[in-house]
Amino acid sequence: SEHLQWCQDAFARHLGAGLGRAARTRKTAQLTAICDPTTWRILREDLELTPAQTRSALTEMALAVLG
């Protein structure tokens, strides 16, 4: 999908050769879910976070995956 390709491109330097195949697959899946528009909608609309709060929440989740 375009979204998966975007995530792979956006996080390429974090998903490089230093990771084994299983770790790369897992981290790609995690980052793809974090960056999904539905995740954004849940944070912004359902949970009514501000744009800044949403950005912080997404960043914190991505940083946790990236370690």
C-alpha positions in Angstrom: 0.0 0.0 0.0 1.0 3.6 -0.4 0.9 4.1 3.4 3.2 1.2 4.0 5.7 2.4 1.4 5.6 5.9 2.9 6.4 4.5 6.3 9.2 2.4 4.9 10.7 5.4 3.2 10.1 7.8 6.1 11.8 5.5 8.6 14.3 3.9 6.3 17.4 5.0 8.3 15.8 3.3 11.4 14.9 0.1 9.6 18.3 -0.5 8.0 20.9 -3.3 8.0 21.5 -3.2 11.8 18.2 -4.9 12.4 17.4 -8.5 11.8 14.6 -9.4 9.5 12.1 -10.2 12.3 12.9 -6.9 14.1 12.6 -4.9 10.9 9.3 -6.5 10.1 7.9 -5.9 13.6 9.2 -2.3 13.7 7.8 -1.6 10.3 4.4 -2.9 11.4 4.4 -0.9 14.6 5.4 2.4 12.8 2.8 1.8 10.1 0.1 1.4 12.8 1.3 4.5 14.7 1.2 6.6 11.5 -2.1 5.3 10.3 -4.7 8.1 9.7 -7.1 6.1 11.9 -4.7 6.5 14.8 -4.6 10.2 14.2 -8.4 10.4 14.0 -8.8 8.5 17.3 -6.4 10.9 19.1 -7.8 14.1 17.6 -11.5 13.4 17.2 -12.4 10.6 19.7 -10.1 11.6 22.5 -10.2 15.3 21.6 -6.4 15.9 21.8 -5.1 19.2 20.5 -2.9 19.2 17.5 0.2 19.6 19.8 -1.0 16.8 22.1 -1.6 14.5 19.1 1.9 15.3 17.7 3.4 14.6 21.0 1.5 11.3 21.5 2.5 10.1 18.0 6.1 11.1 18.5 6.3 9.4 21.8 5.0 6.2 20.4 7.3 6.3 17.4 10.3 7.0 19.6 9.4 4.1 21.9 9.5 1.8 18.8 12.7 3.3 17.5 14.4 3.0 20.9 
